[in-house]
């Protein structure tokens, strides 16, 4: 079974973004990072996928909107992240 697509929307210098990427890196997860520091089409895309998102990072695993770094860490603490990453 292949890992679902993981997308993370970030901004330059964002500590929460760094923490989320570090957790994904530690787990060996391949992800696509979209830097929305300067706004643009990728920011608009993020807002279409998560209309109420006001902060970064915004993390998507497959069709699931995880939320931000805090929510990602909570999934890991609860033992639910691996199942989500394994589809």
Order of alpha helices (4+ residues) and beta strands (2+ residues): beta-alpha-beta-alpha-beta-beta-alpha-alpha
